[in-house]
């Protein structure tokens, strides 16, 4: 089940924090609860993605995005992600999440997030390709950042993110059903 109570708690706490720029870092504290773990007694990889929601949403509150969404009748969606897992988060372990707007292009806003253990080790790191949506589809990110009061060009995308996006552009969509059928026949 989605952690609605934790989401509401984070949203309300973020309202009390100072506003911040879209490329500033929002830092939040979390704990791995029993409902977050898998059979290997660690934070489940899918639940990690949900935990990242619990960092992005308060960040969105602090940069003014959530107010803009309400004002304009916009929605928000994740259109892609890349995650690197390196260290386990165990039950009841506290950890810190860092979330920031990374850059934007003509369609998407990119958010960088990481989870840090109390000993200073990075447990995992992700970049999310997100989109603001309106009645006519995806809202141009330039309009979104203007609505947030940001003036200026997008920060430059890191080279490794550019390479990820290049690989994404080469990926067929929708996936080719033939490859699944061939794999079945080969087995």
C-alpha positions, 0 to 999 in steps of 0.5 A: 500500500502507498504510504499516504500518511508519510506523504501527508506528513512530509507535505505538511512539514515542507510547508513549514520550511523555507522556500527554495530554488528549483536547483537547491537540495531538499534534505529529508530524514526517513526510516525503513519500517517493516512494511518497506522490506522484502524477504531479504530483510532490506528496503525493497527496490520497488519501495525505494522508488516509492520512498523517492516520492516522499522526497520529491513531493516535499521538494515540490512543495518547497520550490512552489511546484505543488501550489503551481499544479493546483493553481493551473490545474496541472498534474505530475507524472514520472516518465522514466528513471535510472537507479543505481543501488549500492548499499542495503537499508535494513529494517528500522534504519534511519537514512537521509534523502537528498532531492534537487531539480537537476535540469529541464529540456523541451519536455521534461524536468529531471530530478536527482535524488539519493539516499544516504546511510547514517555512516555517510555512505550513499545507498542508492542514487536516481534520476527521474524524468518527470513531466507536468501535464495539462489538458492538452498533454505535457506542459512545456517546462519553460512555462513551469519554471516561469510559474515557479518564479525562476528566470534563466536557462536550465542548468546543464545536464551532466554528461552521464545523464546525457548518455542515459537519455541518448540510450533511452532515445535508441530504445524501441517503444513500444517494446517489440513483442517479437523478441518475447516470442523468440525467447519463448521459442528458444526456451 
